[in-house]
Amino acid sequence: MALLTFLDWVLAIISGIMIVYQIFYIAVGLFAKPLVFPDAPADKRYAVLISARNEEKVIGNLVASIRANDYPQDLVDIWLVADNCTDHTAQLVRSLGEHVHERHDTNHVGKGYALTYLLNQMTLQGAAQRYDAFFVFDADNLLDERYISEMNKGFHAGFHILTSYRNSKNIDNWVSAGAALWFVRESRFLNSTRMFLHSSCHVGGTGFLFSREVMERNDGWKFHLMTEDMEFTLDSILHGERIGYVGDAILYDEQPVTFAQSWRQRVRWSKGFLQVFRYYGPDLVRRAFTEGDFSSIDMMLMICPLTVFWAVRELLGFLFAACGFVTWQSQLDNLWAWVYGTGWSMLGMMAIAALTVIAERQRIGATNRELVAYVLSFPLYMLSYIPIAFVALFSKPKWKPITHNGQDRTANRSPKSTKHQ
């Protein structure tokens, strides 16, 4: 049938473009010299924004790592929003001498709403206007001791929005390793490459900075989709911002260690990507064609739900076969071709994981033997995105906190290993 043939050609072209896009970015990321910002005076005042829900096990570690940074501590204030907490998160952070606001709203749940509340409270107090820029961290994060100083260099270089190197502190099994390798890959082979190409980077949930001017333009924080980080990224690009990346500002994140937690988190992310594709996709296409903005094309390829499109195509083919419009054999052949292509793409994912490990070995906290195992298991982690993407299409996931236990495998790593080589 002509419709199915047309869909097959369109999806094949999009898939080919995305494969070439990935190969090109990896090649540039492997051989291009990472951008290093020049030294800058430590004269900017920063507010650290943290949204936490029942994080008393880990929040103290984050506060300690912020206070251990070599940036002048009188220029850094920590502001926590204890979001619907039922534990002692708020009391603990208050006891450390930091600013705390408590929020109780079970109708508007999620990090986006918590950040909106926190910035609104700071503005009402006249506090938000005192800062040059704002950091956003999750409660389970840890910072390298030069994190703020390195981000300060990028801010002085003229960027109004900056993201950083997202490492992981608990590469313990194939689930947490899958997420860890994915985020390291984004840092090395996406954001670093984008900086080399003078394109815009994307904000990855935690470990980013935005200026007071950006905050005032947005009237605080206005992003409440399932993936508020990508919503913030796309809105900023549509406003003409170029988001920068600081490869020497290293943040350690805690990854889910059970498949059930990972599944729930990634269903929410997949749903969020569908949301931003729906709400921002048309404007990105318009900007790409009217202004020739490469960043818009880049982000469209990033948020394009190709797995969902292929799944819908296969379902449509079998529906047409059931109605007698096409033969069952033709659709079985098409399905086999899709499975065959998926198999090759999984081998490609294994190659990406191996290149990530080779390129970033000094920064990844795992033994060589563990890393070999995690490279081999990485395709399984990525393959699970197929059912996740399909479930996200029909589900209505709600934001739920991920349980953190404060595991950290970075403690014994030398400072030299965190510098970008």
Secondary structure, DSSP 8 states (H G I E B T S, - for coil): -HHHHHHHHHHHHHHHHHHHHHHHHHHHHHHS---------S---EEEEEEESS-TTTHHHHHHHHHTSSS-GGGEEEEEEEES--SSHHHHHHHTT-EEEEE--SSS-SHHHHHHHHHHHHHHTT-GGG-SEEEEEETT-EE-TTHHHHHHHHHHTT-SEEEEEEEES---SHHHHHHHHHHHHIIIIIIHHHHHTT------SSSEEEEHHHHHHTTS----STTHHHHHHHHHHHTT---EEEEEEEEEE----SHHHHHHHHHHHHHHHHHHHHHHHHHHHHHHHHH--HHHHHHHHHH--HHHHHHHHHHHHHHHHHTTSS-HHHHHHHHHHHHHHHHHHHHHHHHHHHHHHHHTGGG--S-HHHHHHHHHHHHHHHHTHHHHHHHHHH--------------S-TT--GGGGS--
